[in-house]
Amino acid sequence: MSDNDNKQIVLPFSINVRDLADKLEASPIQVIKVLMANGVMASINQTVDFDTAAVVASELGFEPELEQVAEDAKQEDQGEIPLWRQTIAGEKEKDLKPRPPVISMLGHVDHGKTSLLDAIRQTNVAGGEEGGITQHIGAYQIDHKGRKITFLDTPGHAAFTSMRARGAQGADIVVLVVAADDGVMPQTREAANHAMAAKVPIIVAMNKMDLPAANPELVKRQLSEIGLVPDDWDGDTIVVPVSAKKKEGLDDLLEAILLVADNQKIEANPNGKILGTVVEAELDKTRGVMATLLLQNGTIKVGDTILAGKALGRIKAMFDYRGERITQAGPSTPIVVMGLNDVPAAGDLFRKVASEKDARAIVADLESREQTHSVARKTTLEDLFEQLQAGEEQELRLIVKADVQGSLEPIVNSLNEIGDKEPDVSINILHAETGNITESDVMLAAASDAIVVGFAVDADNAAERLAEKEGVSIRLYTIIYRLTEDIEKAIKGMLEPEMVEKVIGRAKVLAIFKVSKYSTAAGCRVIDGELRRNGKIRVIRNSEVVYEGEIGSLKRGKDDVREVREGFECGVSLKQFHEFEEGDLLECYVIEQQKF
Ligand code: GDP
């Protein structure tokens, strides 16, 4: 393993400009400038060889070293490993072969994602089969000039990001569809941010060019404003004008995809370990579980036993995206398999296992680790400082939602200022937009270990549920400086845990008992939630609080108990209060540290 002190840097045989910039902790622009000064013209997605990268590294104060270490060590050196790399981690460089790129179409609703996916499929399937494909399996593959491209036919960034949130590979390249007559819209921005957070290169398909209202220049300006500067404006983003309706520009788009793919080193080991991602799955009445899988590494065969999420089984039959029976498939191939004992979720990872017995042991292990996993993964402002100190994080990733643009801008500016002031930690705002916190925001946060902060907005129900499930922290504010202050304090480790009161149950007093000369107990029925021995009680009479204090004893019959659930009767005495009256309401509450 190589030394990893600050100045030394290990670089591979070839690296693209974006990754090089990441490694050198510089902006891609800085890197491109140094390259230009040395007579190399390269765009952000272009790959440079070690010698060239080494020159840049030296100029930026590093001591470059050619990567020759074992795969395991390499992973550590690379810091954030691109997702496609994770799936082939452990494979030897010499065994890697190019594989078809996997493309995901993202964009604003109605801008033409579905139409474009359909148009590409129709114009690129082998003759005679056109229109014959009726079954939608969530992915398909085309041939363009003898090279294959795989499309995820599940448009929308929810699918893309949910895969990533589960640690799976969403796609190698994102095609961002923008209608030329409508321009950059909120979901365009959101999708772009999702792709950027995933460090997946973006190609823009400027669709609906057939419409008279198409305004490509305006759209390009809007794209530049969100950091996607078109290549003909000296930027790094390829923008391809297309019309899904007239089937125009499709070849150019495919060409652009292959161009970007060539700079990405999209590879797998066809003879390596067999693993991939579940694209979608359903239970078919006659055929059992039909799961569409995208194989990412290895070659899968009928008869293999696989574990997909927690579903497992021997592959009884396998089909390609056209529904034709196949016996084996290689990397980047979408396949439908029969034989799983359960329906896995989209985005679950799958892999080949030696036997069903092994698989069961793995499932048991997964289940036992699941609880700890969701807790361990959680990023909260409260534990952020510890992570910073432990050197686990140098970056606080945020998703910012605010009610109006007028409040969003100052918040983003102040947050950036806080980040600029801190030497050891940077603030990375993955997405900033007006509107309530949605499921999509939470998904992006889950996929990126980010925190969601909202100003004068709410989180919708679905977002809250997902946040709970994924352990994503949502913090809501109504005063701007409280928001920025919390972030600042969190970075400095000065955030005081916020204690909140949580009502856990209510009971109605049915009868009063004298326990001793001085004390009384109330015979109650719990009408909702529960009463807890270590909770506090508020005595409410005619809607007014007459007492608040600690529980002295909580009994079921003669037994002391720790809690009493809804519907049960119990005896309650309080430490300092004895004047119960029939009909009093006892509200039980606990004070706990605010969990976000
Ligand atoms: P999605 O929501 O992004 O999947 O968008 P759709 O593919 O469903 O398209 C939305 C609408 O735009 C449909 O009515 C399409 O017929 C129309 N549309 C899609 N592509 C084009 C195009 O290139 N030109 C024109 N004129 N209309 C298009």
Boltz pocket constraint, residues with backbone or C-beta under 6 A from the ligand:
constraints:
  - pocket:
      binder: B
      contacts: [[A, 107], [A, 108], [A, 109], [A, 110], [A, 111], [A, 112], [A, 113], [A, 114], [A, 115], [A, 116], [A, 155], [A, 207], [A, 208], [A, 209], [A, 210], [A, 211], [A, 242], [A, 243], [A, 244], [A, 245], [A, 246]]
      max_distance: 6.0
